[in-house]
Amino acid sequence: MAVILGISAFYHDSAAALVVDGEIVAAAQEERFTRRKHDSDFPVQAVEYCLEAAGLGPEDLDYVGFYEKPLLKFERLLETYLAYAPVGFRSFLKAMPVWLHQKLHLPREIRRGLGGNYRRRCVFTEHHESHAASAFFPSPFEEAAILTMDGVGEWTTASFGTGRGNRLTLTDELRFPHSLGLLYSAFTYACGFRVNSGEYKLMGLAPYGTPRYAALILEKILDLKEDGSFRMDMRYFRYCQGLVMTSRAFDDLFGGPPRKPESPLGEREMDLAASVQMVTEEIMLRAARHVHKVTGQRKLCLAGGVALNCVANGRILREGPFEDIWVQPAAGDAGGALGTALFIWHQLLDKERRPAATDSQHGSLLGPGFSNQEVRDFLDAEGAVYHCHGDEGELCDEVAGLLARDKVVGWMQGRMEFGPRALGSRSILGDARSAAMQSVLNLKVKFRESFRPFAPAVLRERVGEYFEMREGEDSPYMLMVAPVREEKQVECAGGPGEGLEKLKTVRSEIPAVTHVDCSARVQTVDVERNGRFHRLLKAFETRTGCPLVINTSFNIRGEPLVCGPAHAYRCFLATDMDALVMEDCVLLKEQQPDAEKHELDAYRGQFPLD
């Protein structure tokens, strides 16, 4: 037996993943345990969980892999600082102590993080090798093209190549400072959102604007080639030498300084979002076409933070040359932990790979699960009022009834998701047919910006009835955006007002999951991966005729996805959620004693917002 632990840490979204004889046993992000969003510390608790899930200890590990090469990354940082010196000295002073104390001594830090009980080899894979391995090795494809795109690893910002059997080869790359991920982050910064966590907000904001700056981006700051490669005019950016993303030249070009966080969103920010989104989609489409032409492959695997841009993914699938694509559910840095473990097993140890019919990631339900008894013990200790169902059909029927009556339901079932999306294990659910539900969820439950769209979870066998997707098409990880079918639309063009006023227009029979451009970020649900969640959707379909519900992550703004019963219960009490379902236990808000004492301010004190 070979036991391999993969780790990503010290930069963004620390995580751990455990692979035993090629089987993905467990994976989780550290933030879910520490409750610090995007926690970058060594993933002590995630490692402990992974080992516990396999009944093993650090001494049982055969290999520990780290998702990038720190010396190469340090080389890039030093060369960049020297190239821009003396500008950037403050950034240099801030970065160097951390590198000299910690990041240049990763074998020591890894052994320390494992309690001194691991004495074997530490393996360091390149950042984009880790992304590529996370994309190809769990995919259902025997062979495929691979495309990785993110901010930056060591030097590489994008790469492509081919995977066959148990081997992958990356042949071409784009290098720092020219980076699609950093370009997108620069516009995220300019629009007043936090870099490395607000990019998905920018994507959600884009349909409210007009891409009037797209031509300016391509004329002034980006030299884009037909193959999707590009060079950036670095006069407009400060991320090489400073602690901010953009320069005064950027401000002058786009009509002002970055928006102050939490200030009102204006037409400029909406148009900036629309413009960089359009450019991003064009770059990704050109890159996909070039990769197809060079590799001759019919299928494509994607990873890296840019692969979380599900609007672009959907366009690649619909408009690109590939028959099928598979995107790593944890496409960002967290997925690198899984990638390095799989790279060691297949590429370095030369172990056989047998692609699964769907994929080998088990629905990405790789985190902790909790038994009915554990849930009941917690609720009893809290003095909560609840009732339990011994019959799953009765449970699903009751919850379907709550959803049909416009109730908001917290749903905690089975193992927690690995990656940024809630996939029906740590989810907040609502009725997609309700015209008011989007605003209710955003303002009273999630405490986030009103413009943010929600995703539909739909029975896979009926996805083609509601969305422009192939009959029975698989989109299990909520990484594809597709248009709502015309026959389901009510009024897509026009509508009152501009900007955020567009929210007031009902555009389809499922308005709560239809974005202002008549699209939706689709999750398909099947019984093999999703079990009880699939049965809940079937119960809702039986009751209402509608095969889909709103599925959004079980958290509030600035907080990681809930992990265990304590997190779910506190979130339930602190918001306007109507019901909470944890395993077989159902709690109704109106029945809870002293629920009003659990005020949001106290909750935020325990789980601070961004």
VMD Tcl script that draws the C-alpha trace (Angstrom):
set ca {
  {0.00 0.00 0.00}
  {1.23 3.51 -0.88}
  {-0.13 6.43 1.14}
  {0.44 9.90 -0.32}
  {-0.45 13.22 1.30}
  {-0.66 16.33 -0.87}
  {-0.40 19.79 0.65}
  {-0.98 23.34 -0.55}
  {-0.07 26.04 1.97}
  {1.38 29.47 2.78}
  {-0.06 31.41 -0.16}
  {-3.82 31.05 -0.57}
  {-6.42 28.45 0.38}
  {-4.30 25.90 2.23}
  {-5.55 22.35 1.81}
  {-4.66 18.70 2.23}
  {-5.57 15.65 0.16}
  {-4.92 11.96 0.80}
  {-4.48 9.35 -1.92}
  {-4.17 5.67 -0.95}
  {-3.10 3.29 -3.75}
  {-4.38 5.79 -6.29}
  {-7.81 6.20 -4.64}
  {-8.79 9.70 -3.52}
  {-9.75 9.10 0.12}
  {-10.16 12.61 1.55}
  {-9.50 16.28 0.80}
  {-10.38 19.50 2.59}
  {-9.45 23.17 2.88}
  {-8.04 24.43 6.17}
  {-10.48 27.36 6.27}
  {-13.39 24.99 6.93}
  {-11.87 24.00 10.28}
  {-10.28 27.25 11.44}
  {-13.19 29.41 10.16}
  {-10.72 31.90 8.64}
  {-11.65 32.38 5.00}
  {-8.79 31.56 2.59}
  {-6.63 30.45 5.52}
  {-3.06 30.16 4.20}
  {-1.36 28.62 7.23}
  {-0.06 25.07 7.21}
  {-3.26 22.92 7.00}
  {-2.85 21.19 10.36}
  {-6.53 20.39 10.86}
  {-7.13 19.43 7.23}
  {-4.19 17.01 7.45}
  {-5.52 15.57 10.71}
  {-8.92 15.04 9.11}
  {-7.48 13.34 6.00}
  {-5.39 10.93 8.07}
  {-8.26 10.21 10.44}
  {-10.56 9.46 7.49}
  {-8.15 6.71 6.45}
  {-7.43 5.54 10.01}
  {-3.76 6.44 9.61}
  {-1.11 8.59 11.26}
  {1.78 10.70 9.87}
  {4.13 7.77 10.42}
  {2.10 5.73 7.91}
  {2.73 8.16 5.05}
  {4.99 7.01 2.24}
  {5.22 10.39 0.49}
  {4.27 13.97 1.21}
  {3.97 16.25 -1.82}
  {3.89 20.04 -1.93}
  {2.10 21.73 -4.81}
  {4.91 23.99 -6.06}
  {8.68 24.55 -5.98}
  {9.51 27.28 -3.45}
  {13.04 27.97 -4.70}
  {11.78 28.69 -8.22}
  {9.11 30.99 -6.80}
  {11.72 32.78 -4.67}
  {13.86 33.22 -7.78}
  {10.97 34.90 -9.56}
  {10.31 37.24 -6.63}
  {13.97 38.29 -6.36}
  {14.35 38.86 -10.10}
  {11.14 40.90 -10.15}
  {12.19 43.07 -7.20}
  {15.62 43.67 -8.76}
  {14.07 44.55 -12.13}
  {11.90 47.26 -10.58}
  {14.25 48.46 -7.80}
  {14.22 50.81 -5.97}
  {10.46 50.92 -6.60}
  {8.76 48.19 -4.58}
  {11.11 48.33 -1.59}
  {8.18 48.33 0.86}
  {6.77 45.19 -0.73}
  {10.23 43.61 -0.58}
  {10.58 44.38 3.13}
  {7.16 42.87 3.82}
  {7.79 39.66 1.87}
  {11.37 38.76 2.74}
  {11.04 37.93 6.48}
  {8.30 35.39 5.74}
  {10.39 33.77 3.02}
  {13.58 33.66 5.06}
  {11.85 32.35 8.16}
  {9.33 29.93 6.65}
  {8.86 29.52 2.91}
  {12.47 28.61 2.11}
  {12.37 25.87 4.73}
  {9.33 23.92 3.64}
  {10.63 20.41 4.44}
  {11.14 21.61 8.01}
  {7.72 23.26 8.09}
  {6.05 20.16 6.68}
  {7.67 17.86 9.23}
  {6.79 20.29 12.00}
  {3.19 20.45 10.76}
  {3.05 16.64 10.90}
  {4.13 16.67 14.55}
  {7.66 15.46 13.81}
  {6.31 12.00 12.97}
  {7.15 12.00 9.25}
  {10.76 11.35 8.28}
  {10.50 10.22 4.67}
  {10.84 12.17 1.46}
  {9.12 15.48 0.64}
  {8.32 15.88 -3.05}
  {7.90 19.28 -4.70}
  {6.01 19.44 -7.99}
  {5.75 22.55 -10.13}
  {2.64 24.65 -9.56}
  {1.15 24.13 -13.01}
  {2.10 20.45 -12.98}
  {-0.05 20.17 -9.85}
  {-2.91 21.98 -11.58}
  {-2.55 19.79 -14.67}
  {-2.47 16.60 -12.60}
  {-5.59 17.68 -10.69}
  {-7.33 18.30 -14.00}
  {-6.39 15.18 -15.94}
  {-5.84 12.30 -13.52}
  {-9.33 12.39 -11.87}
  {-11.06 13.07 -15.20}
  {-13.08 10.39 -17.02}
  {-10.86 10.67 -20.11}
  {-8.27 8.12 -21.22}
  {-6.51 10.92 -23.05}
  {-7.14 14.64 -23.33}
  {-5.64 18.06 -23.88}
  {-4.85 19.98 -20.68}
  {-5.06 23.76 -20.22}
  {-4.12 25.49 -16.95}
  {-4.53 29.22 -16.30}
  {-4.18 31.19 -13.06}
  {-2.45 34.19 -11.51}
  {1.07 32.81 -11.25}
  {2.86 29.79 -9.86}
  {6.64 29.92 -9.89}
  {7.05 31.69 -13.27}
  {4.23 30.11 -15.27}
  {0.82 31.78 -15.55}
  {-0.71 29.43 -18.14}
  {0.31 26.13 -19.70}
  {-0.99 23.44 -21.98}
  {-0.13 19.90 -22.97}
  {-1.55 16.40 -23.18}
  {-2.48 13.62 -20.81}
  {-2.49 9.95 -21.85}
  {-3.10 7.03 -19.54}
  {-1.01 7.64 -16.42}
  {1.25 10.34 -17.92}
  {0.93 14.03 -18.65}
  {3.25 16.36 -20.53}
  {3.10 20.15 -20.54}
  {4.70 21.56 -23.69}
  {3.97 25.31 -23.77}
  {3.59 28.09 -21.21}
  {2.93 31.78 -20.69}
  {5.20 33.45 -18.12}
  {4.92 36.15 -15.48}
  {4.15 39.06 -15.47}
  {1.77 38.36 -18.36}
  {-1.17 36.64 -16.69}
  {-4.88 36.33 -17.37}
  {-5.54 35.65 -13.69}
  {-3.67 38.80 -12.64}
  {-5.37 40.85 -15.36}
  {-8.76 39.76 -14.00}
  {-7.61 40.43 -10.43}
  {-6.49 43.94 -11.42}
  {-10.01 44.73 -12.61}
  {-11.39 43.07 -9.47}
  {-9.27 45.51 -7.47}
  {-10.32 48.47 -9.62}
  {-13.98 47.63 -8.98}
  {-13.46 47.64 -5.21}
  {-13.50 43.90 -4.53}
  {-10.85 41.97 -2.65}
  {-8.18 40.32 -4.80}
  {-8.05 36.51 -4.57}
  {-11.59 36.32 -3.20}
  {-13.74 38.83 -5.11}
  {-13.17 37.67 -8.67}
  {-16.44 35.71 -8.69}
  {-18.24 38.93 -7.70}
  {-16.77 40.61 -10.76}
  {-18.05 37.77 -12.94}
  {-21.52 38.13 -11.41}
  {-21.47 41.91 -11.92}
  {-20.44 41.74 -15.59}
  {-23.92 41.15 -17.11}
  {-25.17 44.42 -15.57}
  {-22.71 46.45 -17.63}
  {-21.79 47.17 -21.22}
  {-18.32 46.09 -22.45}
  {-17.45 49.60 -23.63}
  {-13.86 49.33 -22.39}
  {-13.09 46.00 -24.12}
  {-11.59 47.63 -27.22}
  {-9.53 49.94 -25.01}
  {-8.13 46.97 -23.07}
  {-7.10 45.27 -26.31}
  {-5.71 48.48 -27.81}
  {-3.78 49.88 -24.84}
  {-2.91 47.27 -22.23}
  {-3.07 43.88 -23.95}
  {-1.39 42.62 -27.12}
  {-3.49 39.53 -27.81}
  {-2.41 36.93 -30.36}
  {-4.57 34.51 -32.31}
  {-3.36 31.56 -30.21}
  {-4.57 33.16 -26.95}
  {-1.11 34.24 -25.81}
  {-0.62 37.91 -24.97}
  {1.68 40.53 -23.54}
  {0.56 43.16 -21.04}
  {1.76 46.77 -20.95}
  {3.06 46.83 -17.38}
  {2.82 50.62 -17.14}
  {-0.81 50.08 -16.18}
  {-0.11 47.64 -13.33}
  {1.70 47.69 -9.97}
  {1.61 44.06 -8.85}
  {5.26 43.49 -9.78}
  {6.63 46.20 -7.52}
  {3.89 47.33 -5.15}
  {1.20 46.30 -2.71}
  {-1.62 47.32 -5.07}
  {-2.70 45.93 -8.45}
  {-3.08 48.98 -10.71}
  {-1.20 52.21 -11.46}
  {-2.16 55.85 -12.00}
  {-1.94 55.20 -15.74}
  {-4.69 52.58 -15.30}
  {-6.78 55.11 -13.37}
  {-6.32 57.73 -16.08}
  {-7.18 55.26 -18.84}
  {-10.40 54.07 -17.22}
  {-11.67 57.29 -15.74}
  {-10.77 57.28 -12.07}
  {-9.21 55.54 -9.08}
  {-10.33 52.17 -7.76}
  {-13.77 52.12 -6.17}
  {-13.64 52.21 -2.38}
  {-14.78 48.87 -0.92}
  {-18.43 48.82 0.19}
  {-19.20 52.12 -1.59}
  {-22.09 52.15 -4.10}
  {-21.47 50.40 -7.40}
  {-21.67 52.68 -10.42}
  {-22.02 52.31 -14.16}
  {-18.23 52.47 -14.54}
  {-17.64 49.43 -12.37}
  {-20.33 47.46 -14.17}
  {-18.83 48.36 -17.54}
  {-15.30 47.50 -16.37}
  {-16.56 44.11 -15.21}
  {-18.38 43.48 -18.50}
  {-15.31 44.52 -20.48}
  {-12.70 42.36 -18.74}
  {-15.11 39.42 -18.74}
  {-15.54 39.73 -22.51}
  {-11.75 39.90 -22.99}
  {-11.24 36.92 -20.67}
  {-13.72 34.81 -22.61}
  {-12.04 35.73 -25.89}
  {-8.60 34.79 -24.55}
  {-9.85 31.45 -23.21}
  {-11.66 30.63 -26.45}
  {-8.59 31.44 -28.54}
  {-6.39 29.38 -26.23}
  {-8.79 26.42 -26.38}
  {-8.88 26.51 -30.18}
  {-5.09 26.66 -30.35}
  {-4.68 23.79 -27.88}
  {-7.10 21.70 -29.94}
  {-5.21 22.49 -33.15}
  {-1.80 21.63 -31.65}
  {-2.75 18.51 -29.66}
  {-5.42 17.05 -31.94}
  {-7.31 15.92 -28.85}
  {-11.10 15.78 -28.75}
  {-11.45 16.38 -25.00}
  {-10.11 19.06 -22.70}
  {-9.25 19.24 -18.99}
  {-9.08 22.60 -17.21}
  {-7.64 23.75 -13.89}
  {-6.13 26.85 -12.27}
  {-8.07 29.71 -10.73}
  {-9.17 31.07 -14.11}
  {-10.97 27.76 -14.73}
  {-13.47 28.84 -12.06}
  {-14.77 31.36 -14.60}
  {-17.81 29.26 -15.41}
  {-19.15 31.72 -17.99}
  {-16.03 31.22 -20.10}
  {-16.14 27.45 -19.47}
  {-19.67 27.31 -20.82}
  {-18.65 29.17 -23.96}
  {-15.68 26.84 -24.53}
  {-18.04 23.86 -24.34}
  {-20.71 25.40 -26.60}
  {-18.52 27.31 -29.08}
  {-15.11 25.64 -28.84}
  {-13.79 22.69 -30.84}
  {-13.79 20.09 -28.05}
  {-16.43 17.37 -27.74}
  {-16.29 17.46 -23.96}
  {-14.47 19.25 -21.17}
  {-13.81 18.40 -17.52}
  {-12.94 21.07 -14.96}
  {-11.32 20.28 -11.62}
  {-13.94 21.21 -8.96}
  {-11.21 22.67 -6.71}
  {-9.57 24.43 -9.64}
  {-7.68 26.99 -7.53}
  {-4.69 26.51 -5.26}
  {-6.53 24.10 -2.94}
  {-6.79 21.64 -5.81}
  {-3.00 21.67 -6.08}
  {-2.87 19.51 -2.95}
  {-4.81 16.80 -4.76}
  {-2.83 17.33 -7.96}
  {0.56 16.81 -6.36}
  {-0.60 13.60 -4.62}
  {-1.93 12.18 -7.90}
  {1.19 13.31 -9.78}
  {3.37 11.36 -7.38}
  {1.22 8.22 -7.70}
  {0.85 8.17 -11.48}
  {3.74 10.16 -12.92}
  {6.58 9.54 -10.46}
  {5.67 6.04 -9.24}
  {4.36 5.04 -12.70}
  {1.18 3.47 -11.32}
  {-1.68 2.43 -13.58}
  {-4.63 4.76 -14.11}
  {-8.12 3.49 -14.90}
  {-10.48 6.37 -15.71}
  {-13.91 6.11 -14.07}
  {-17.08 6.35 -16.15}
  {-17.92 9.78 -14.71}
  {-14.75 10.77 -12.83}
  {-12.79 9.53 -9.83}
  {-13.45 12.52 -7.58}
  {-16.55 11.03 -5.91}
  {-18.66 14.10 -6.57}
  {-15.93 16.10 -4.76}
  {-17.64 15.06 -1.52}
  {-14.31 14.41 0.18}
  {-14.61 16.30 3.46}
  {-15.89 15.33 6.92}
  {-19.31 13.80 7.48}
  {-21.28 13.52 10.73}
  {-23.51 10.71 11.96}
  {-27.09 11.11 13.12}
  {-25.95 10.41 16.65}
  {-23.32 13.15 16.52}
  {-25.94 15.60 15.25}
  {-28.44 14.62 17.94}
  {-25.84 14.83 20.71}
  {-24.95 18.35 19.63}
  {-28.57 19.50 19.37}
  {-29.44 18.03 22.75}
  {-26.50 19.83 24.33}
  {-27.72 23.10 22.80}
  {-31.31 22.57 23.96}
  {-32.54 22.78 20.38}
  {-36.04 21.69 19.38}
  {-35.99 19.18 16.53}
  {-37.65 16.07 15.17}
  {-36.14 13.19 13.23}
  {-37.28 10.99 10.37}
  {-36.37 7.34 10.26}
  {-37.63 7.17 6.68}
  {-35.71 9.08 4.02}
  {-38.78 9.44 1.82}
  {-40.68 11.18 4.63}
  {-37.73 13.48 5.30}
  {-37.42 14.53 1.66}
  {-41.17 15.01 1.36}
  {-41.26 17.32 4.40}
  {-38.35 19.40 3.12}
  {-39.88 19.55 -0.38}
  {-43.04 20.87 1.22}
  {-41.12 23.58 3.08}
  {-39.39 24.66 -0.13}
  {-42.70 24.71 -2.02}
  {-44.05 27.10 0.64}
  {-41.21 29.56 -0.04}
  {-39.22 28.56 3.03}
  {-35.41 28.88 3.11}
  {-33.77 25.64 4.20}
  {-30.25 24.96 5.44}
  {-29.22 21.49 4.26}
  {-26.26 19.65 5.83}
  {-25.89 16.08 4.62}
  {-23.06 13.58 4.25}
  {-19.48 14.56 3.48}
  {-18.49 18.18 2.96}
  {-17.54 19.44 -0.49}
  {-13.90 19.97 -1.56}
  {-13.64 23.17 -3.58}
  {-15.49 26.49 -3.51}
  {-18.97 25.28 -4.55}
  {-21.73 23.89 -2.37}
  {-22.98 20.80 -4.19}
  {-25.87 19.66 -2.02}
  {-24.02 18.69 1.15}
  {-23.50 22.12 2.75}
  {-26.18 24.10 0.95}
  {-28.90 26.68 1.50}
  {-31.94 25.81 -0.62}
  {-34.93 27.76 -1.91}
  {-37.67 27.69 -4.55}
  {-36.29 28.90 -7.88}
  {-39.83 29.80 -9.05}
  {-40.09 32.62 -6.50}
  {-39.50 36.08 -7.94}
  {-38.55 37.44 -4.49}
  {-36.24 34.62 -3.41}
  {-32.98 36.05 -4.84}
  {-33.33 39.28 -2.87}
  {-34.47 37.46 0.27}
  {-31.46 35.14 0.20}
  {-28.94 37.87 -0.60}
  {-30.12 40.42 1.94}
  {-31.59 38.38 4.80}
  {-29.63 35.13 4.74}
  {-26.32 35.62 2.94}
  {-25.88 39.32 3.90}
  {-24.21 40.04 0.57}
  {-24.56 42.29 -2.47}
  {-27.99 42.24 -4.10}
  {-26.63 41.75 -7.63}
  {-25.15 38.32 -6.89}
  {-26.89 35.49 -8.81}
  {-27.84 32.07 -7.46}
  {-27.34 28.71 -9.09}
  {-29.92 26.04 -9.91}
  {-29.47 22.42 -8.86}
  {-31.44 20.43 -11.44}
  {-32.14 16.76 -12.00}
  {-29.66 15.71 -14.67}
  {-32.28 13.87 -16.67}
  {-34.27 17.09 -17.12}
  {-31.49 19.66 -17.58}
  {-32.15 19.98 -21.32}
  {-35.73 21.12 -20.69}
  {-34.64 24.26 -18.86}
  {-31.15 25.12 -20.15}
  {-29.33 25.22 -23.49}
  {-27.44 22.02 -22.76}
  {-27.41 18.61 -24.33}
  {-29.95 16.10 -23.04}
  {-28.62 14.56 -19.83}
  {-25.41 16.60 -20.02}
  {-23.21 16.37 -16.95}
  {-22.38 19.54 -15.00}
  {-22.07 18.14 -11.48}
  {-19.66 20.73 -10.09}
  {-21.47 23.99 -10.93}
  {-18.67 25.09 -13.27}
  {-20.67 25.75 -16.44}
  {-22.97 28.66 -17.26}
  {-25.67 28.02 -19.86}
  {-28.53 30.11 -21.25}
  {-32.06 29.45 -19.98}
  {-34.06 27.93 -22.84}
  {-36.17 30.43 -24.77}
  {-39.38 28.54 -24.09}
  {-38.77 29.00 -20.34}
  {-38.07 32.71 -20.68}
  {-40.77 35.23 -19.90}
  {-39.15 38.55 -20.74}
  {-35.45 38.66 -21.42}
  {-34.93 41.84 -23.42}
  {-35.63 45.30 -22.09}
  {-37.14 45.70 -18.66}
  {-37.11 48.68 -16.31}
  {-34.03 50.75 -15.61}
  {-30.34 50.25 -16.05}
  {-27.65 48.72 -13.88}
  {-28.96 47.10 -10.72}
  {-32.50 48.11 -11.70}
  {-32.35 45.14 -14.09}
  {-32.92 42.91 -11.06}
  {-36.57 43.93 -11.02}
  {-37.38 42.23 -14.32}
  {-38.74 38.68 -14.20}
  {-37.03 36.89 -17.08}
  {-38.11 33.26 -16.84}
  {-40.27 30.69 -15.11}
  {-37.35 30.23 -12.66}
  {-36.52 33.89 -11.92}
  {-34.51 33.27 -8.74}
  {-31.78 31.45 -10.69}
  {-31.97 33.40 -13.97}
  {-29.28 36.07 -14.19}
  {-29.94 39.38 -15.94}
  {-28.44 38.01 -19.17}
  {-30.84 35.03 -19.03}
  {-28.11 32.61 -18.02}
  {-27.62 30.28 -15.06}
  {-24.67 28.49 -13.41}
  {-25.98 24.95 -13.66}
  {-25.41 22.02 -11.30}
  {-26.76 18.71 -12.52}
  {-27.78 16.26 -9.80}
  {-27.71 12.48 -10.23}
  {-28.38 9.65 -7.81}
  {-24.91 8.11 -8.13}
  {-23.06 11.18 -6.85}
  {-25.69 12.97 -4.86}
  {-27.93 10.31 -3.29}
  {-30.23 12.05 -0.83}
  {-29.99 15.43 -2.58}
  {-31.23 13.78 -5.79}
  {-34.11 12.20 -3.88}
  {-35.02 15.61 -2.42}
  {-35.20 17.11 -5.91}
  {-37.36 14.19 -7.02}
  {-39.71 14.84 -4.09}
  {-39.86 18.54 -5.01}
  {-40.54 17.61 -8.64}
  {-43.37 15.28 -7.57}
  {-44.91 18.02 -5.46}
  {-44.48 20.98 -7.84}
  {-43.60 19.64 -11.29}
  {-40.35 21.65 -11.12}
  {-37.11 19.59 -11.18}
  {-34.80 22.23 -9.73}
  {-34.15 24.39 -6.67}
  {-31.83 27.22 -5.70}
  {-28.56 25.87 -4.34}
  {-26.22 28.34 -2.66}
  {-23.40 27.77 -0.21}
  {-24.22 27.29 3.48}
  {-22.46 30.34 4.91}
  {-22.78 34.09 5.18}
  {-20.62 36.68 3.52}
  {-16.98 36.48 4.58}
  {-17.36 33.08 6.23}
  {-16.18 29.73 4.84}
  {-18.68 27.01 4.03}
  {-19.98 25.38 7.23}
  {-18.28 22.15 8.17}
  {-20.00 20.60 11.19}
  {-23.24 20.82 13.18}
  {-22.06 23.71 15.38}
  {-21.29 25.93 12.38}
  {-24.57 25.07 10.65}
  {-26.67 25.61 13.79}
  {-25.14 29.02 14.55}
  {-25.56 30.17 10.95}
  {-29.19 29.00 11.03}
  {-29.96 30.97 14.18}
  {-28.14 34.12 13.08}
  {-29.99 34.47 9.75}
  {-33.55 34.48 8.47}
  {-33.37 30.83 7.48}
  {-36.69 29.08 8.15}
  {-35.49 25.51 8.65}
  {-32.34 23.49 9.18}
  {-31.95 19.86 8.13}
  {-28.88 18.02 9.44}
  {-28.86 14.37 8.43}
  {-32.26 13.03 9.62}
  {-32.97 15.95 12.02}
  {-35.27 18.85 11.10}
  {-35.30 22.15 13.02}
  {-37.87 24.90 12.44}
  {-36.83 28.44 13.38}
  {-40.19 29.28 14.92}
  {-39.82 26.43 17.40}
  {-36.36 27.32 18.70}
  {-36.16 28.73 22.25}
  {-34.58 32.17 22.61}
  {-33.66 32.31 18.94}
  {-33.71 36.12 19.10}
  {-30.68 36.05 21.43}
  {-28.49 34.77 18.64}
  {-27.96 38.14 17.01}
  {-25.87 38.60 13.90}
  {-23.39 40.92 15.63}
  {-22.50 38.22 18.15}
  {-22.18 35.72 15.33}
  {-19.90 38.03 13.38}
  {-17.72 38.43 16.44}
  {-17.01 34.72 16.35}
  {-16.74 34.48 12.56}
  {-15.46 37.89 11.31}
  {-16.46 39.09 7.87}
  {-13.99 40.23 5.19}
}
mol new
graphics top color blue
foreach p $ca { graphics top sphere $p radius 0.5 }
foreach p [lrange $ca 0 end-1] q [lrange $ca 1 end] { graphics top cylinder $p $q radius 0.2 }
display resetview
